[in-house]
Amino acid sequence: MVISALVLAATLVTFPAAAARAGGVRVALAGDLPCARGELIEALTLRITTTDAIAVQATGDRVQIRIADRTRELDLGGVRGAAAARLIALAAADLILIEEPAGAPAPPAPVPWGRIAVGARLSTGAAPKGTFAVDLTLGRRPPRVAVELGVGTNSSGATGVGVSLLAVPVRAAIAFGNDVELRAGAVAIPHVVDYAGYHHTDVLWGAGLEGRGRIALDSAYLVLSAGLDVFANQLEYRYDGTGVLVTPRVQIWSGLGVAWELGR
């Protein structure tokens, strides 16, 4: 049987002295109780400490106890007097110990499916010395696939002949790690070299090893990187028997960029 708010309010008004004797525990009693009101209030006071009102309604041997939004039905089986008061108090104490059902667990945070980064790098080699690149990394967990496309330039006049190089470095690598990342893969650098009226188009091929670390910002990451490239071919450009540009076999580079996670 559900105890209505009207019954609870009316009972609290009707028995102010009983509530006062409950040692601060608010008690609402209704129906044909199987014991004296004083016995029940004393038993509840000895066993219970709660700020919620305790509502007890009795009908014959059936007793309903309500505390907040929790209820319990008790069958006394003919027990009366102080023994009935103790049974009711024990049932009320057990009801207080029942934890309220937890809400639905919060959904897990989405795992980003990729990252995109933009940045610049400086190289010790001439293929090229400075590069601006866009990097896309795909995968929710390592190892991930990383692809990078850049554009870089280099110019020199050390030999008395002006030389300019325009390159489009392309990298494809497997990336391991999260905040600290190690990459290994292939690198190709298509480029155009112009000097003294000559125009050459070539491609450097090689392999690269790269380390990256990222530092969290408000909504992005600062990316620090360094790498080593080893090329399978080496190209030399000459004018009047003099070398004006030689591409490196090995180059070391360092970079700085900003990255964002995709799908978060």
Backbone bond lengths (Angstrom), bond angles and torsions (degrees), N, CA, C in turn:
res aa  C-N    CA-C-N  psi(-1)  N-CA   C-N-CA  omega(-1)  CA-C   N-CA-C  phi
1 M - - - 1.457 - - 1.525 108.59 -
2 V 1.283 117.64 134.54 1.465 122.66 -178.23 1.516 109.19 -90.46
3 I 1.334 115.24 127.55 1.465 119.79 179.79 1.508 108.45 -84.67
4 S 1.257 118.19 121.38 1.460 121.10 -176.10 1.517 110.27 -78.93
5 A 1.314 115.18 161.16 1.460 120.57 178.69 1.518 111.42 -63.22
6 L 1.365 115.75 -31.34 1.462 119.37 179.46 1.518 111.46 -66.24
7 V 1.340 115.20 -41.64 1.463 118.85 179.58 1.513 110.35 -64.11
8 L 1.335 116.65 -43.40 1.454 121.50 -179.81 1.520 110.43 -61.65
9 A 1.339 116.49 -47.11 1.456 119.48 -178.69 1.515 111.37 -64.76
10 A 1.328 116.29 -42.98 1.456 120.28 -178.74 1.518 111.39 -63.49
11 T 1.330 116.33 -38.05 1.460 119.74 -178.09 1.507 111.16 -69.93
12 L 1.346 116.87 -39.47 1.451 119.81 178.01 1.519 111.24 -62.77
13 V 1.340 115.85 -36.20 1.458 119.75 177.89 1.517 110.82 -72.07
14 T 1.330 116.33 -37.40 1.463 120.80 -173.94 1.519 111.56 -72.43
15 F 1.394 116.93 -31.02 1.454 119.45 -174.69 1.530 110.91 -122.19
16 P 1.338 118.16 60.61 1.452 119.42 -179.30 1.515 111.90 -64.91
17 A 1.322 118.34 -35.01 1.457 121.09 -179.05 1.510 110.76 -66.10
18 A 1.350 118.09 -38.62 1.458 121.36 179.28 1.510 110.66 -63.45
19 A 1.315 117.19 -43.29 1.449 119.78 179.25 1.524 110.80 -64.23
20 A 1.271 116.78 -37.23 1.451 119.34 -179.70 1.527 111.34 -66.69
21 R 1.306 118.31 -34.09 1.461 121.59 -179.35 1.528 112.53 -78.12
22 A 1.369 117.94 -1.73 1.460 120.05 -175.60 1.523 112.86 -89.77
23 G 1.345 116.45 18.14 1.459 119.39 175.28 1.506 113.34 61.12
24 G 1.326 119.76 34.59 1.455 123.43 179.41 1.507 113.70 94.02
25 V 1.354 119.52 -12.70 1.456 122.47 176.42 1.524 108.42 -82.02
26 R 1.313 116.54 125.92 1.473 120.57 -179.99 1.523 109.41 -81.08
27 V 1.324 115.61 125.34 1.460 121.39 -175.51 1.516 109.32 -126.82
28 A 1.330 116.27 133.18 1.467 122.32 174.23 1.522 107.55 -120.70
29 L 1.335 116.86 119.78 1.467 122.34 -176.81 1.508 109.15 -114.16
30 A 1.330 116.80 137.42 1.464 120.54 -179.42 1.515 108.89 -148.74
31 G 1.334 115.69 154.77 1.462 120.79 175.99 1.520 112.81 88.33
32 D 1.325 116.36 -170.26 1.466 124.53 -177.94 1.522 108.63 -88.44
33 L 1.328 116.13 89.61 1.456 120.62 -175.14 1.525 111.03 -68.34
34 P 1.346 118.31 145.38 1.468 121.46 -179.19 1.526 112.14 -84.24
35 C 1.317 117.43 7.55 1.461 121.31 -179.59 1.516 108.45 -152.45
36 A 1.317 116.28 171.73 1.461 120.08 176.96 1.530 109.05 -68.83
37 R 1.312 115.43 148.36 1.460 119.28 -179.81 1.522 111.18 -59.87
38 G 1.309 117.49 -40.78 1.455 120.72 179.61 1.519 112.00 -62.46
39 E 1.341 117.49 -38.04 1.465 120.66 177.81 1.525 111.43 -63.30
40 L 1.318 115.40 -42.88 1.467 118.99 -178.35 1.522 111.14 -68.78
41 I 1.333 117.09 -43.13 1.463 120.13 179.92 1.523 110.30 -63.13
42 E 1.323 117.29 -41.03 1.458 120.53 178.83 1.534 111.14 -63.65
43 A 1.332 116.84 -43.47 1.458 120.38 179.56 1.523 111.31 -64.04
44 L 1.331 117.80 -40.90 1.465 120.95 177.66 1.523 111.64 -64.80
45 T 1.336 116.49 -41.75 1.460 121.08 -178.12 1.518 111.70 -64.26
46 L 1.324 116.91 -37.38 1.457 120.96 -178.73 1.529 112.32 -68.49
47 R 1.311 117.85 -27.87 1.466 121.23 -169.53 1.523 114.88 -111.98
48 I 1.319 117.83 -11.80 1.466 119.67 -169.01 1.516 110.85 -130.30
49 T 1.343 114.97 137.74 1.464 122.71 168.38 1.517 107.20 -131.58
50 T 1.303 116.88 112.97 1.458 121.19 -178.73 1.508 109.77 -155.64
51 T 1.295 117.09 151.55 1.469 121.63 175.27 1.520 111.58 -91.02
52 D 1.349 117.33 -9.14 1.460 121.07 178.91 1.528 110.17 -84.23
53 A 1.319 116.38 148.69 1.462 121.14 176.18 1.522 110.30 -70.15
54 I 1.341 116.25 141.96 1.461 121.97 176.90 1.520 107.65 -107.05
55 A 1.318 116.26 120.27 1.469 121.22 179.88 1.528 108.60 -109.13
56 V 1.337 116.32 127.09 1.472 122.05 178.46 1.514 108.07 -124.06
57 Q 1.337 115.81 125.03 1.454 120.73 176.31 1.524 108.40 -128.54
58 A 1.312 114.97 128.47 1.465 121.16 -176.26 1.508 110.91 -116.32
59 T 1.336 115.30 139.60 1.459 123.11 173.68 1.522 106.70 -139.59
60 G 1.350 115.89 99.21 1.459 119.39 -176.22 1.524 109.71 66.43
61 D 1.349 116.59 -130.02 1.459 120.94 178.72 1.531 112.51 -84.03
62 R 1.313 117.16 -7.34 1.465 120.95 -177.52 1.531 109.69 -91.79
63 V 1.321 115.78 128.31 1.454 121.50 179.64 1.528 107.87 -127.56
64 Q 1.317 114.78 130.38 1.462 119.66 175.32 1.519 109.02 -109.40
65 I 1.352 115.52 130.85 1.466 122.21 179.34 1.521 107.75 -115.63
66 R 1.316 115.88 132.62 1.462 120.42 -179.56 1.516 109.49 -130.92
67 I 1.338 116.04 127.68 1.460 122.87 174.74 1.522 106.94 -131.77
68 A 1.317 116.02 116.73 1.472 121.63 -174.92 1.525 108.46 56.77
69 D 1.339 119.14 -122.85 1.459 120.57 -179.12 1.522 111.76 -103.89
70 R 1.335 117.57 18.11 1.464 121.76 179.01 1.520 109.82 -110.66
71 T 1.313 116.09 138.36 1.464 121.23 -179.43 1.520 110.20 -131.46
72 R 1.334 114.61 155.61 1.460 120.70 175.16 1.520 109.04 -144.08
73 E 1.329 116.53 137.02 1.464 123.71 175.49 1.526 108.31 -98.98
74 L 1.337 115.92 134.31 1.465 122.00 -177.62 1.518 109.60 -128.54
75 D 1.333 116.16 130.46 1.470 121.54 175.53 1.524 107.68 -105.29
76 L 1.328 116.77 113.68 1.465 121.76 -175.61 1.525 112.49 -77.58
77 G 1.292 118.18 -17.91 1.470 120.66 178.31 1.511 114.07 58.86
78 G 1.326 117.22 35.57 1.465 121.17 176.68 1.512 114.58 91.31
79 V 1.331 118.58 -2.87 1.464 120.51 179.49 1.524 109.40 -70.37
80 R 1.325 116.00 138.06 1.449 121.35 -177.38 1.519 109.98 -134.80
81 G 1.337 115.52 167.95 1.450 122.04 173.42 1.521 113.15 74.93
82 A 1.344 114.44 -147.88 1.458 120.55 -175.92 1.521 111.74 -61.57
83 A 1.355 117.72 -33.55 1.465 120.63 178.55 1.522 110.55 -63.70
84 A 1.319 117.60 -40.57 1.465 120.83 177.15 1.522 111.14 -64.91
85 A 1.337 116.35 -39.00 1.466 119.97 178.39 1.518 110.65 -61.76
86 R 1.360 116.37 -41.57 1.464 119.03 178.99 1.521 111.54 -65.11
87 L 1.339 118.38 -40.74 1.468 120.93 178.95 1.524 111.33 -61.96
88 I 1.327 115.34 -42.70 1.471 119.27 179.79 1.530 110.13 -64.48
89 A 1.330 117.10 -42.42 1.463 120.86 -179.23 1.523 111.42 -65.37
90 L 1.339 116.59 -40.44 1.471 119.72 178.44 1.524 110.90 -64.36
91 A 1.330 117.20 -41.02 1.457 120.34 178.21 1.521 111.04 -64.36
92 A 1.350 116.63 -37.70 1.465 120.09 178.17 1.527 110.59 -66.80
93 A 1.360 116.42 -39.62 1.466 119.66 178.61 1.519 111.01 -63.36
94 D 1.350 117.20 -41.35 1.468 119.87 176.94 1.518 111.26 -62.85
95 L 1.315 116.13 -36.06 1.463 119.98 -178.66 1.527 110.74 -65.92
96 I 1.324 117.49 -35.05 1.459 120.89 178.48 1.519 110.55 -67.27
97 L 1.336 116.90 -34.76 1.457 121.09 -177.28 1.521 113.31 -72.34
98 I 1.341 117.38 -18.41 1.465 120.88 179.68 1.523 108.85 -70.29
99 E 1.311 116.57 122.03 1.458 120.49 179.07 1.519 110.70 -73.48
100 E 1.304 113.66 143.02 1.458 117.61 175.84 1.519 109.03 -66.34
101 P 1.332 116.38 141.31 1.469 118.05 -179.00 1.522 111.29 -57.46
102 A 1.306 114.43 133.55 1.467 119.36 179.30 1.516 110.17 -69.36
103 G 1.325 114.59 149.32 1.459 118.61 177.11 1.516 110.93 -70.28
104 A 1.284 114.72 171.18 1.463 119.51 179.41 1.530 109.44 -59.81
105 P 1.329 117.99 135.25 1.467 119.62 -179.47 1.518 111.58 -60.73
106 A 1.311 113.42 145.44 1.464 118.06 178.95 1.525 109.93 -63.58
107 P 1.311 116.82 138.04 1.469 118.35 179.52 1.515 110.13 -63.18
108 P 1.325 117.18 144.71 1.465 119.38 179.78 1.525 111.25 -63.54
109 A 1.309 114.26 148.59 1.471 118.81 178.02 1.525 109.89 -62.69
110 P 1.321 117.13 136.73 1.463 118.82 -179.77 1.520 111.59 -62.85
111 V 1.318 115.25 141.64 1.465 120.96 178.50 1.528 108.31 -90.93
112 P 1.324 118.41 122.98 1.470 119.52 -179.09 1.526 111.06 -58.10
113 W 1.327 116.39 141.34 1.471 120.58 179.53 1.521 111.84 -92.63
114 G 1.326 116.03 -3.57 1.455 117.74 179.28 1.513 112.08 -175.30
115 R 1.328 114.91 178.34 1.456 122.59 177.21 1.522 108.56 -140.49
116 I 1.318 115.13 149.28 1.460 120.06 173.10 1.518 107.32 -129.21
117 A 1.322 115.22 139.08 1.464 120.32 -177.00 1.516 109.75 -137.99
118 V 1.307 114.96 148.05 1.464 121.62 172.40 1.522 107.34 -127.39
119 G 1.327 115.75 144.79 1.452 117.10 -178.98 1.511 112.39 -174.13
120 A 1.330 114.70 -178.56 1.458 121.87 -179.33 1.521 108.39 -129.38
121 R 1.337 115.53 153.35 1.459 120.22 177.85 1.517 110.13 -142.04
122 L 1.316 114.26 153.19 1.464 122.75 176.33 1.514 108.12 -118.59
123 S 1.346 115.99 138.77 1.458 121.42 -175.52 1.518 110.66 -122.98
124 T 1.333 114.66 152.87 1.464 119.73 175.27 1.527 111.88 -77.78
125 G 1.343 116.83 -18.68 1.455 120.73 -178.03 1.514 111.74 -91.42
126 A 1.325 114.81 179.83 1.463 120.81 -177.95 1.522 111.45 -104.72
127 A 1.334 116.39 24.29 1.462 117.24 -172.64 1.532 112.82 -134.17
128 P 1.292 120.17 68.48 1.460 128.23 -20.86 1.525 110.26 -95.66
129 K 1.327 117.83 -179.39 1.465 120.34 179.45 1.530 111.68 -77.58
130 G 1.317 117.01 -39.97 1.465 120.84 -179.63 1.518 111.10 -121.19
131 T 1.340 116.11 135.84 1.466 120.77 -176.85 1.521 109.73 -139.16
132 F 1.330 115.49 138.81 1.468 122.67 167.82 1.520 107.04 -108.05
133 A 1.350 117.17 131.06 1.466 119.90 -172.15 1.517 111.48 -137.21
134 V 1.344 114.37 152.57 1.468 123.76 171.60 1.520 107.01 -117.13
135 D 1.324 115.16 129.28 1.467 121.05 -173.46 1.523 109.49 -121.18
136 L 1.328 116.93 131.76 1.459 122.43 177.52 1.525 108.61 -121.06
137 T 1.330 116.14 123.93 1.464 122.19 178.83 1.519 108.18 -115.81
138 L 1.330 117.17 129.28 1.453 122.85 -176.18 1.522 110.38 -118.24
139 G 1.346 115.33 137.13 1.460 120.34 178.17 1.514 110.63 132.67
140 R 1.333 116.16 138.78 1.459 120.38 179.98 1.526 111.81 -80.28
141 R 1.320 116.63 -29.18 1.460 121.54 -179.61 1.519 109.22 -139.57
142 P 1.340 116.41 152.23 1.464 117.80 177.96 1.530 110.49 -69.83
143 P 1.345 116.31 152.53 1.464 126.43 -0.45 1.519 111.83 -75.18
144 R 1.332 115.43 145.28 1.452 122.52 -180.00 1.530 109.63 -113.92
145 V 1.323 114.51 166.03 1.466 120.97 176.65 1.525 108.20 -104.05
146 A 1.310 116.74 130.02 1.456 121.83 -178.50 1.523 109.89 -123.05
147 V 1.327 115.40 133.99 1.465 122.03 177.83 1.521 107.70 -129.05
148 E 1.315 115.94 134.43 1.462 120.21 -177.80 1.523 109.98 -132.08
149 L 1.324 114.93 138.21 1.464 122.06 177.14 1.518 107.85 -127.67
150 G 1.344 116.10 128.79 1.452 119.45 -178.00 1.507 112.74 -133.22
151 V 1.310 114.94 174.94 1.450 121.45 172.95 1.520 106.79 -141.77
152 G 1.337 115.56 133.59 1.456 118.58 -177.11 1.509 111.82 -146.37
153 T 1.311 115.25 161.85 1.465 121.08 -178.59 1.516 110.30 -134.82
154 N 1.317 113.67 161.62 1.457 120.94 175.38 1.526 107.10 -155.61
155 S 1.306 116.71 139.86 1.469 119.94 177.84 1.525 108.81 -141.73
156 S 1.328 114.42 150.01 1.454 119.00 -178.08 1.524 109.89 -155.87
157 G 1.314 115.65 149.84 1.457 121.06 174.42 1.510 111.03 -139.00
158 A 1.342 115.21 25.28 1.470 120.26 -174.35 1.516 112.54 -63.05
159 T 1.319 117.88 -29.72 1.475 120.87 -177.97 1.518 112.29 -92.49
160 G 1.308 116.59 5.34 1.457 119.84 -177.02 1.503 113.19 90.09
161 V 1.334 116.69 -4.30 1.463 122.32 177.60 1.530 107.92 -116.15
162 G 1.315 116.60 124.12 1.457 119.49 178.92 1.521 111.36 -70.59
163 V 1.313 115.92 126.47 1.464 122.16 -179.01 1.529 108.65 -125.38
164 S 1.317 115.47 133.55 1.472 119.96 174.73 1.516 109.25 -128.48
165 L 1.315 115.10 142.34 1.469 121.94 -179.95 1.519 108.36 -128.45
166 L 1.316 115.83 130.96 1.467 122.60 173.73 1.520 107.65 -119.71
167 A 1.332 117.39 122.19 1.465 121.36 -173.93 1.522 110.42 -127.89
168 V 1.340 114.51 153.75 1.465 121.95 176.25 1.531 107.47 -126.75
169 P 1.326 118.16 81.68 1.470 120.76 -179.29 1.527 111.62 -65.38
170 V 1.324 114.84 137.19 1.465 121.92 176.92 1.523 107.31 -126.64
171 R 1.352 115.66 130.98 1.455 121.08 -179.96 1.525 109.89 -128.26
172 A 1.317 115.69 141.15 1.468 122.59 173.20 1.521 106.93 -133.97
173 A 1.339 116.43 126.77 1.461 119.20 -172.85 1.522 110.70 -146.67
174 I 1.327 114.50 162.84 1.453 122.72 169.30 1.526 106.84 -100.61
175 A 1.345 116.26 129.39 1.462 121.47 -174.72 1.527 110.41 -111.57
176 F 1.325 115.91 131.91 1.461 122.67 178.75 1.529 108.72 -117.87
177 G 1.325 115.75 135.76 1.456 120.03 177.32 1.509 112.40 105.30
178 N 1.352 115.73 176.04 1.457 122.23 -179.24 1.521 110.45 -121.44
179 D 1.333 117.48 -88.36 1.462 118.99 179.59 1.524 111.48 -69.81
180 V 1.314 117.03 -32.50 1.466 121.98 170.72 1.523 106.64 -114.03
181 E 1.316 116.51 123.90 1.460 120.98 -169.24 1.523 110.64 -128.56
182 L 1.319 115.22 139.76 1.458 122.34 174.02 1.513 108.86 -117.23
183 R 1.332 116.48 131.61 1.457 121.51 -178.44 1.522 110.29 -123.14
184 A 1.314 115.43 143.18 1.462 121.72 174.93 1.518 107.60 -139.50
185 G 1.349 116.27 133.27 1.453 118.12 -178.42 1.508 113.27 -176.90
186 A 1.321 114.67 -159.99 1.463 122.59 -175.99 1.524 110.08 -106.85
187 V 1.326 115.37 154.03 1.453 121.22 177.93 1.526 108.71 -136.68
188 A 1.324 115.15 137.45 1.468 121.58 174.25 1.525 107.58 -130.88
189 I 1.338 115.63 136.54 1.464 118.88 -178.31 1.532 109.34 -127.66
190 P 1.337 117.17 86.49 1.476 118.78 170.63 1.534 108.53 -66.45
191 H 1.311 116.78 140.04 1.458 118.79 -176.83 1.529 111.12 -153.93
192 V 1.286 113.75 160.84 1.466 122.72 177.03 1.524 107.76 -123.73
193 V 1.341 116.07 131.02 1.471 121.54 179.35 1.526 108.18 -117.57
194 D 1.319 115.84 129.55 1.471 121.85 177.63 1.531 109.87 -122.87
195 Y 1.326 115.84 131.60 1.472 119.99 174.85 1.524 108.49 -163.43
196 A 1.292 116.14 137.93 1.476 123.96 174.27 1.524 113.04 47.83
197 G 1.325 116.19 38.81 1.452 119.97 179.56 1.508 114.85 84.22
198 Y 1.313 117.70 -1.31 1.471 121.10 178.66 1.538 109.16 -96.11
199 H 1.328 114.25 148.01 1.464 120.98 -177.45 1.531 107.65 -135.74
200 H 1.320 116.15 115.62 1.462 120.58 -178.43 1.529 110.08 -122.31
201 T 1.343 115.56 139.67 1.474 122.00 174.54 1.518 108.39 -121.25
202 D 1.322 116.76 123.66 1.470 121.63 -178.24 1.529 109.34 -144.09
203 V 1.332 113.87 175.33 1.467 120.64 178.34 1.527 108.62 -135.82
204 L 1.310 115.64 132.29 1.462 121.97 170.11 1.529 108.85 -95.15
205 W 1.342 116.24 137.98 1.460 121.34 -179.87 1.522 108.84 -122.02
206 G 1.323 115.52 141.70 1.452 116.90 178.04 1.515 112.80 -174.33
207 A 1.327 114.63 -165.39 1.466 122.54 -179.85 1.520 108.14 -129.45
208 G 1.312 114.94 152.10 1.459 119.29 -177.24 1.516 112.79 -134.81
209 L 1.320 115.63 151.07 1.464 123.81 174.32 1.528 107.11 -127.24
210 E 1.333 116.43 131.46 1.463 120.08 -172.42 1.523 110.37 -139.34
211 G 1.324 115.14 142.60 1.464 121.48 172.37 1.516 109.68 -118.36
212 R 1.342 115.55 139.21 1.466 120.29 -179.06 1.525 109.59 -133.02
213 G 1.315 114.75 145.89 1.458 121.24 170.84 1.518 108.75 -132.97
214 R 1.326 116.83 144.07 1.464 119.07 -178.93 1.516 109.89 -126.74
215 I 1.331 114.77 145.14 1.462 123.18 179.51 1.516 107.58 -119.99
216 A 1.348 117.16 126.71 1.466 121.58 -175.93 1.523 110.53 -69.17
217 L 1.325 115.77 133.60 1.456 124.06 170.24 1.531 107.34 -109.50
218 D 1.336 118.72 -165.27 1.461 120.82 -178.46 1.520 111.88 -60.03
219 S 1.306 117.28 -53.70 1.460 120.82 -177.81 1.519 112.11 -132.67
220 A 1.312 116.84 15.05 1.465 121.07 -178.27 1.526 108.34 -149.72
221 Y 1.328 115.19 -171.32 1.455 121.49 179.37 1.522 109.67 -133.30
222 L 1.309 116.34 138.62 1.459 121.38 170.05 1.528 107.11 -85.77
223 V 1.327 116.75 128.91 1.464 121.65 -174.77 1.519 109.61 -114.56
224 L 1.334 115.48 125.32 1.459 122.65 173.84 1.521 107.68 -111.33
225 S 1.314 117.24 134.19 1.462 119.55 -175.39 1.518 110.75 -142.58
226 A 1.326 114.80 157.73 1.462 122.27 174.71 1.514 107.39 -153.23
227 G 1.342 116.49 148.07 1.458 118.55 -177.12 1.510 113.40 -154.95
228 L 1.324 112.58 171.05 1.460 122.18 178.99 1.517 108.23 -132.75
229 D 1.333 117.13 126.75 1.463 122.92 176.73 1.524 109.76 -113.56
230 V 1.323 115.84 136.75 1.463 122.45 175.40 1.522 107.40 -122.61
231 F 1.354 117.15 124.83 1.461 121.18 -173.75 1.533 111.43 -103.56
232 A 1.321 113.73 143.13 1.472 120.08 179.19 1.520 111.19 -78.46
233 N 1.307 118.44 -22.67 1.465 121.46 179.90 1.521 110.18 -128.52
234 Q 1.307 115.50 156.22 1.458 122.55 178.12 1.525 108.22 -132.95
235 L 1.321 115.97 131.08 1.468 120.70 -175.78 1.521 110.27 -114.73
236 E 1.343 115.20 138.42 1.453 120.99 177.87 1.526 108.97 -124.86
237 Y 1.303 115.69 130.08 1.461 121.73 179.76 1.536 108.04 -110.65
238 R 1.368 115.74 128.69 1.458 121.67 -172.07 1.527 110.92 -124.82
239 Y 1.312 113.73 151.53 1.474 121.09 174.89 1.519 108.55 -138.90
240 D 1.350 115.13 120.88 1.462 121.73 -177.43 1.526 111.50 54.12
241 G 1.331 114.86 41.12 1.457 119.95 176.54 1.507 114.91 80.83
242 T 1.324 116.67 -0.06 1.469 120.65 -178.76 1.525 109.79 -110.56
243 G 1.316 116.81 132.22 1.455 120.29 177.25 1.519 111.47 -71.16
244 V 1.317 115.89 124.82 1.468 120.10 -179.97 1.533 111.96 -104.98
245 L 1.344 116.87 -19.17 1.478 120.17 177.78 1.521 108.80 -159.02
246 V 1.312 116.13 130.45 1.457 122.03 176.52 1.534 107.89 -127.54
247 T 1.313 116.03 124.62 1.475 119.12 177.82 1.524 109.53 -77.61
248 P 1.328 116.98 152.35 1.464 119.67 -174.09 1.532 112.17 -82.50
249 R 1.334 114.13 154.20 1.467 119.81 167.86 1.535 110.30 -80.83
250 V 1.302 114.63 -35.02 1.471 121.43 -178.89 1.525 107.56 -134.74
251 Q 1.316 115.88 136.19 1.452 118.87 174.14 1.536 110.00 -137.91
252 I 1.313 115.33 145.66 1.466 123.03 176.76 1.516 107.46 -113.02
253 W 1.308 116.32 140.22 1.449 119.37 -178.71 1.530 111.16 -141.74
254 S 1.302 115.87 162.39 1.473 122.35 174.95 1.514 108.33 -137.61
255 G 1.330 116.26 152.54 1.460 119.80 -175.11 1.507 113.01 -143.84
256 L 1.320 114.98 164.25 1.465 123.70 178.92 1.517 107.45 -143.35
257 G 1.345 117.07 133.62 1.466 118.93 -177.84 1.517 111.88 -158.84
258 V 1.321 114.69 -175.97 1.463 123.29 178.18 1.514 107.80 -129.37
259 A 1.335 116.69 137.33 1.474 121.46 -177.30 1.527 110.13 -127.54
260 W 1.333 114.58 150.79 1.462 122.60 176.06 1.520 109.14 -128.30
261 E 1.325 116.41 144.08 1.468 120.32 176.59 1.532 109.23 -85.81
262 L 1.311 115.86 146.21 1.465 122.39 -178.17 1.531 109.32 -110.31
263 G 1.325 115.67 131.94 1.459 120.01 176.16 1.502 114.51 89.95
264 R 1.317 119.23 15.49 1.461 120.88 177.99 1.517 109.88 -92.31
